[in-house]
Amino acid sequence: MSEAKFVTEPQPAEAVESWLKAMKYPVTRPDIVKLHGAKVLVKSSNGKAYYFVTSTSCTCKAGEFGKMCRHRKALEAVLRAKEAEKKPVEAPRRSFKPDGWD
């Protein structure tokens, strides 16, 4: 069985935005497009391309050399926000016993 192949080079912004529109893909932040799992497309600083980003790699120049880049930092921020949504908020414990009852 063959595995899915992902892009290994930056994709033109117009192509990605056309694809998103054609697929009626809900986009809340046009600079970060969430894909499956911990994979995203992050728009370049000049707005002309999208980089394919995972937690360990990015298709930008810095990513090609294994460096941490702003695109990977953006993914980390998205993942942290997602984890924060999952954590239940703990209410402070209160005693319902009248004063003096132990």
Rosetta constraint file for C-alpha pairs under 8 A:
AtomPair CA 7 CA 52 HARMONIC 6.72 0.50
AtomPair CA 8 CA 52 HARMONIC 7.27 0.50
AtomPair CA 8 CA 59 HARMONIC 5.99 0.50
AtomPair CA 9 CA 51 HARMONIC 7.16 0.50
AtomPair CA 9 CA 52 HARMONIC 7.54 0.50
AtomPair CA 9 CA 59 HARMONIC 5.43 0.50
AtomPair CA 9 CA 60 HARMONIC 7.66 0.50
AtomPair CA 10 CA 49 HARMONIC 5.95 0.50
AtomPair CA 10 CA 50 HARMONIC 5.58 0.50
AtomPair CA 10 CA 51 HARMONIC 4.84 0.50
AtomPair CA 10 CA 52 HARMONIC 6.91 0.50
AtomPair CA 10 CA 59 HARMONIC 6.07 0.50
AtomPair CA 10 CA 60 HARMONIC 6.92 0.50
AtomPair CA 11 CA 15 HARMONIC 7.09 0.50
AtomPair CA 11 CA 16 HARMONIC 6.87 0.50
AtomPair CA 11 CA 49 HARMONIC 5.32 0.50
AtomPair CA 11 CA 50 HARMONIC 5.20 0.50
AtomPair CA 11 CA 51 HARMONIC 6.56 0.50
AtomPair CA 12 CA 16 HARMONIC 6.51 0.50
AtomPair CA 12 CA 48 HARMONIC 6.07 0.50
AtomPair CA 12 CA 49 HARMONIC 4.39 0.50
AtomPair CA 12 CA 50 HARMONIC 6.37 0.50
AtomPair CA 13 CA 17 HARMONIC 6.05 0.50
AtomPair CA 13 CA 43 HARMONIC 7.37 0.50
AtomPair CA 13 CA 47 HARMONIC 6.82 0.50
AtomPair CA 13 CA 48 HARMONIC 5.15 0.50
AtomPair CA 13 CA 49 HARMONIC 4.35 0.50
AtomPair CA 13 CA 50 HARMONIC 5.76 0.50
AtomPair CA 14 CA 18 HARMONIC 5.99 0.50
AtomPair CA 14 CA 48 HARMONIC 7.71 0.50
AtomPair CA 14 CA 49 HARMONIC 7.91 0.50
AtomPair CA 15 CA 19 HARMONIC 6.13 0.50
AtomPair CA 16 CA 20 HARMONIC 6.18 0.50
AtomPair CA 16 CA 50 HARMONIC 7.37 0.50
AtomPair CA 17 CA 21 HARMONIC 6.17 0.50
AtomPair CA 18 CA 22 HARMONIC 6.07 0.50
AtomPair CA 19 CA 23 HARMONIC 6.04 0.50
AtomPair CA 20 CA 24 HARMONIC 5.95 0.50
AtomPair CA 20 CA 25 HARMONIC 5.10 0.50
AtomPair CA 20 CA 26 HARMONIC 7.84 0.50
AtomPair CA 20 CA 27 HARMONIC 7.98 0.50
AtomPair CA 21 CA 25 HARMONIC 6.41 0.50
AtomPair CA 27 CA 33 HARMONIC 6.64 0.50
AtomPair CA 29 CA 33 HARMONIC 7.02 0.50
AtomPair CA 30 CA 43 HARMONIC 7.85 0.50
AtomPair CA 31 CA 41 HARMONIC 7.97 0.50
AtomPair CA 31 CA 42 HARMONIC 5.70 0.50
AtomPair CA 31 CA 43 HARMONIC 4.85 0.50
AtomPair CA 32 CA 40 HARMONIC 6.62 0.50
AtomPair CA 32 CA 41 HARMONIC 5.73 0.50
AtomPair CA 32 CA 42 HARMONIC 4.65 0.50
AtomPair CA 32 CA 43 HARMONIC 6.42 0.50
AtomPair CA 32 CA 74 HARMONIC 7.95 0.50
AtomPair CA 33 CA 40 HARMONIC 5.45 0.50
AtomPair CA 33 CA 41 HARMONIC 5.00 0.50
AtomPair CA 33 CA 42 HARMONIC 6.49 0.50
AtomPair CA 34 CA 39 HARMONIC 6.52 0.50
AtomPair CA 34 CA 40 HARMONIC 4.57 0.50
AtomPair CA 34 CA 41 HARMONIC 6.62 0.50
AtomPair CA 35 CA 39 HARMONIC 5.31 0.50
AtomPair CA 35 CA 40 HARMONIC 5.12 0.50
AtomPair CA 35 CA 41 HARMONIC 7.35 0.50
AtomPair CA 36 CA 40 HARMONIC 7.78 0.50
AtomPair CA 38 CA 54 HARMONIC 6.06 0.50
AtomPair CA 38 CA 55 HARMONIC 6.79 0.50
AtomPair CA 38 CA 75 HARMONIC 7.79 0.50
AtomPair CA 38 CA 79 HARMONIC 7.49 0.50
AtomPair CA 39 CA 52 HARMONIC 7.35 0.50
AtomPair CA 39 CA 53 HARMONIC 5.80 0.50
AtomPair CA 39 CA 54 HARMONIC 4.85 0.50
AtomPair CA 39 CA 55 HARMONIC 7.54 0.50
AtomPair CA 39 CA 75 HARMONIC 7.84 0.50
AtomPair CA 40 CA 52 HARMONIC 6.07 0.50
AtomPair CA 40 CA 53 HARMONIC 5.36 0.50
AtomPair CA 40 CA 54 HARMONIC 6.73 0.50
AtomPair CA 40 CA 75 HARMONIC 6.90 0.50
AtomPair CA 41 CA 50 HARMONIC 5.70 0.50
AtomPair CA 41 CA 51 HARMONIC 5.36 0.50
AtomPair CA 41 CA 52 HARMONIC 4.74 0.50
AtomPair CA 41 CA 53 HARMONIC 5.99 0.50
AtomPair CA 42 CA 50 HARMONIC 5.21 0.50
AtomPair CA 42 CA 51 HARMONIC 5.22 0.50
AtomPair CA 42 CA 52 HARMONIC 6.68 0.50
AtomPair CA 42 CA 53 HARMONIC 6.99 0.50
AtomPair CA 42 CA 71 HARMONIC 5.98 0.50
AtomPair CA 42 CA 74 HARMONIC 7.74 0.50
AtomPair CA 43 CA 47 HARMONIC 5.92 0.50
AtomPair CA 43 CA 48 HARMONIC 7.57 0.50
AtomPair CA 43 CA 49 HARMONIC 5.85 0.50
AtomPair CA 43 CA 50 HARMONIC 4.25 0.50
AtomPair CA 43 CA 51 HARMONIC 6.31 0.50
AtomPair CA 44 CA 48 HARMONIC 6.45 0.50
AtomPair CA 44 CA 49 HARMONIC 5.44 0.50
AtomPair CA 44 CA 50 HARMONIC 5.69 0.50
AtomPair CA 44 CA 51 HARMONIC 6.86 0.50
AtomPair CA 51 CA 58 HARMONIC 6.57 0.50
AtomPair CA 51 CA 59 HARMONIC 5.41 0.50
AtomPair CA 51 CA 60 HARMONIC 6.19 0.50
AtomPair CA 51 CA 71 HARMONIC 7.61 0.50
AtomPair CA 52 CA 58 HARMONIC 5.82 0.50
AtomPair CA 52 CA 59 HARMONIC 5.68 0.50
AtomPair CA 53 CA 57 HARMONIC 5.86 0.50
AtomPair CA 53 CA 58 HARMONIC 4.43 0.50
AtomPair CA 53 CA 59 HARMONIC 6.73 0.50
AtomPair CA 53 CA 71 HARMONIC 6.78 0.50
AtomPair CA 53 CA 72 HARMONIC 6.27 0.50
AtomPair CA 53 CA 75 HARMONIC 7.30 0.50
AtomPair CA 54 CA 58 HARMONIC 6.38 0.50
AtomPair CA 54 CA 72 HARMONIC 6.97 0.50
AtomPair CA 54 CA 75 HARMONIC 7.38 0.50
AtomPair CA 55 CA 72 HARMONIC 6.40 0.50
AtomPair CA 55 CA 75 HARMONIC 7.05 0.50
AtomPair CA 55 CA 76 HARMONIC 7.21 0.50
AtomPair CA 56 CA 72 HARMONIC 7.77 0.50
AtomPair CA 57 CA 63 HARMONIC 5.78 0.50
AtomPair CA 57 CA 64 HARMONIC 7.73 0.50
AtomPair CA 57 CA 66 HARMONIC 6.80 0.50
AtomPair CA 57 CA 72 HARMONIC 7.31 0.50
AtomPair CA 58 CA 62 HARMONIC 7.79 0.50
AtomPair CA 58 CA 63 HARMONIC 4.53 0.50
AtomPair CA 58 CA 64 HARMONIC 6.85 0.50
AtomPair CA 58 CA 69 HARMONIC 7.81 0.50
AtomPair CA 58 CA 71 HARMONIC 7.11 0.50
AtomPair CA 58 CA 72 HARMONIC 6.73 0.50
AtomPair CA 59 CA 63 HARMONIC 5.66 0.50
AtomPair CA 59 CA 64 HARMONIC 6.12 0.50
AtomPair CA 60 CA 64 HARMONIC 6.23 0.50
AtomPair CA 61 CA 65 HARMONIC 6.92 0.50
AtomPair CA 62 CA 66 HARMONIC 6.55 0.50
AtomPair CA 62 CA 67 HARMONIC 5.22 0.50
AtomPair CA 62 CA 68 HARMONIC 7.01 0.50
AtomPair CA 62 CA 69 HARMONIC 6.15 0.50
AtomPair CA 63 CA 67 HARMONIC 5.26 0.50
AtomPair CA 63 CA 68 HARMONIC 6.67 0.50
AtomPair CA 63 CA 69 HARMONIC 6.54 0.50
AtomPair CA 68 CA 72 HARMONIC 6.48 0.50
AtomPair CA 68 CA 73 HARMONIC 7.45 0.50
AtomPair CA 69 CA 73 HARMONIC 6.40 0.50
AtomPair CA 70 CA 74 HARMONIC 6.09 0.50
AtomPair CA 71 CA 75 HARMONIC 6.47 0.50
AtomPair CA 72 CA 76 HARMONIC 6.25 0.50
AtomPair CA 73 CA 77 HARMONIC 6.26 0.50
AtomPair CA 74 CA 78 HARMONIC 6.34 0.50
AtomPair CA 75 CA 79 HARMONIC 6.21 0.50
AtomPair CA 76 CA 80 HARMONIC 6.07 0.50
AtomPair CA 77 CA 81 HARMONIC 6.16 0.50
AtomPair CA 78 CA 82 HARMONIC 6.20 0.50
AtomPair CA 79 CA 83 HARMONIC 6.23 0.50
AtomPair CA 80 CA 84 HARMONIC 6.18 0.50
AtomPair CA 81 CA 85 HARMONIC 6.38 0.50
AtomPair CA 82 CA 86 HARMONIC 6.70 0.50
AtomPair CA 83 CA 87 HARMONIC 6.56 0.50
AtomPair CA 97 CA 101 HARMONIC 6.08 0.50
AtomPair CA 97 CA 102 HARMONIC 7.63 0.50
